[in-house]
């Protein structure tokens, strides 16, 4: 959680950097739009999957954005310790995202994170 401000700055920097793929930027924008829309492809009343599909889609789009961007560009926008950047993986993002989800969903996400 302590990397969250650095992570947000990184994402903001990458989304505004002209050296980053427009396709990857559009995928992140689309994922953010999906999260904000009141209607989902998988309704929230569907147990577990309906509650995390928004977060999972956003995490995948963000991971793609970072993975497809040249490492030097990513490091320019990263304000934290470069060693911490290596640890920005799905498990850590899911645990951070779990903070905003219902308690039972948080427990399931933590269990998934341990299995990854």
Secondary structure, DSSP 4 states (H G I P E B T S, - for coil): -TTHHHHHHHHHHHHH-TTS-HHHHHHHHHHHHHHHSS--SS-TTSTTHHHHHHHHHHHHHHHHHHHHS-HHHHHHH--S-HHHHTT--HHHHHHHHHTTS-HHHHHHHHHHHHH-
